Amino acid sequence: MPQETAPARPAAAEPAPSATTADEPALPAATLTDETETAPPAALTPAAAAAAESTAPSPPSPVTERPAPRSHTVVTKELAHRTAETDVFPARWTRISDTRFRFTAHWPAAHPFFGPVDDRHQDPMIVGETLRQASMALAHAEFGAPADTHFVMWDLTVRVDPAALLLADAAEPVEFDVVCSEVRRRGRGLHSMRTTMEFRRAGRLVARGTGSTGCTSPRAYRRLRAGKLNALDTPVPLLAGIAPQTAGRARAEDVVLAPADRPGVWNLRVDTGHPVLFPRPNDHVPGMVLFEAARQAATAASGLHPFLPGRMTAEFARYAELHSPCRIETEVLEDHPGEVTVRVSGRQDGALVFTAGLTSARPARVRSLS
């Protein structure tokens, strides 16, 4: 969730040398970001981002394994790109090697935005937000990305077992292992990498996730976003939202969808004053807002309450601009008995901004004894 959103990786991207080993988990590709930027404009390919730098990027340098772990590192709100400590979910990590890390996280039973979806389950979206924060923390502290780096998440995939994401277990810390692969360097800093994570609570597998992230310097970002940075100083019209219950939210201020002209389609509702979705000024719509829009659209289109996604994927194609209407379109599929999949896409000015897919189990029907 950024707070900048993640752009989809263009098909023409240069192949990245892999830093994985044969025993590393292979998970489907996925995306997510914060100051992670949302899918960048079509021009923001890895090659274009590199060209925006004043000097050519250095060739990828090999990542050497360090067998000896070190003492743990604390995840600060600065490393996680959050402005409030209560919004930081990874707590600390220990290095296992140069590409492997072990984290401890805390998923609170109550949170202003990532709160429970019903009286039993925590919000599955907290898994993606934890992945996003941990990826940025590692990019800064372990891979040399400067503090003013702009992050772009190209893709995100999360698989969750909702039965293991219970409110009753919220006090139990979450342990998760991280593998960093496809690591590409720019000089001593970071050009891009993929993070793959496995989450466990009290020894039980809760979720798996993966996402790829790119890094852009402030100078290159200013060149790429020339003409768009003035959006920071211009108020964004706040649309009236749909009913919170329809979107699967408890509070009207957390709704990111507004009515549109036909069923299954909504307009993106952008509230730049939201303390979690927009923790700091941004010149485009954060990726977390788009990912949440996909979840709310899937809930509204499917009619499931709660909509508990066990699988979530997203790919970002370009930045979602603040001052142009963004349409959220859905297609409901029921290809497998007992579950429903909703395909979601966002379009702005006729161009595709992002695509997502969310799958939830249908509640079992209870037979009446009468």
C-alpha positions, 0 to 999 in steps of 0.5 A: 500500500506508499506512499506512492504507488507502484508501476507495472514493469514494462515488458521490455525491461532489461533482464535482472541478474538473479541473486536467488539460490535453488532452495529459495521459495518461488512465488507468483509475481506481485506488487505494492508500494508507498513512497513507493510510487504507483505504477509510473507513466509508460515512460518510466521503464527501468531504461528510462529511469536510468537515462534520467540520471546524470550518469549511467548506472553501473553494471549490476554487482554480485551480492556476496553471502555473509554467513554470520548473522548480526544483531537485530535492526529496528524498523523505524517509521522513517525506514517504513515511510510512515509518519506514525509509529502505530502505522509501522507493522514490521518491528525488527529484523536480523540478517541471515545473509546478504539476501536473507532476513528474518523479521518480527512484526506485530499486527494489532487487533485494532487499527484506524485503517487496517482494522478487523473486517468482521468480528473474527478476522484481521484485514488480509491487506495488512500482509501486503502493507507489511511486505511493502514496508519491509521491502523499503526498510531493507532497500535503505538499511541493507542495500544502500538506497538513500533516504530520499529515494523514490520507490516504485513497486511494479507488481505484487502477489499475496496469498493468505489463509484467512483462517490463520488471520484471527483476531483472537491471535492478534497479540501473537507476534508474526515472524516472516522470512524474506528472500531478496532476489533479482538484485541490481545495483546502481553504483553502491546503491540499489537499482531494483530488486524482488522481495519474497516473504513467508509469514508465520504466527505461532509456527502456523503459515499465515501468508506468502507474498512477493513484489518487485521494487525499483528505485529512482533518485530525486533528480531523476524523479523530477525529470520523469514527473516534470509538469506533474509536481505542481499537483502537490499545491492544488486541491483535489475535488473530494467526491462523495463516496459509496456507502461504507457497508457496500465497500466493506468498510466501517467508516465513511472516511475510509471509502475510496470509491464514488458512484459512476454511471453503471453497475460494476464501475466506480470512480476513484475517490481521492482524499489527500487528507487521509492520514493513512492513505496520504501520510505525506504530500504526494504528486500522484495517487499512492499505490496503497489507494489503488490496491484498496480501491481494488479490494473495495470494488471486489467487495461491492461487485461480489456482494460478499460481506466480508470479502476475505481475499485469499489471493490478491495480485496487482500490476501497475502500468503508470501513475494515477494522476490526482486531477483526472477521473480514474474509473474502477471497472470490475468483472466477477468470475465464478470459475471454481465452486465455493469461491469468487474471483473479481478482476479489477482495472483502473483507467484514466484518460483512456489508458490502463493504470493498473490491474488486479485480481482478488479471490475470496471463498464464498461462505458455506450455506447453512441448511435450515432445520425447520 
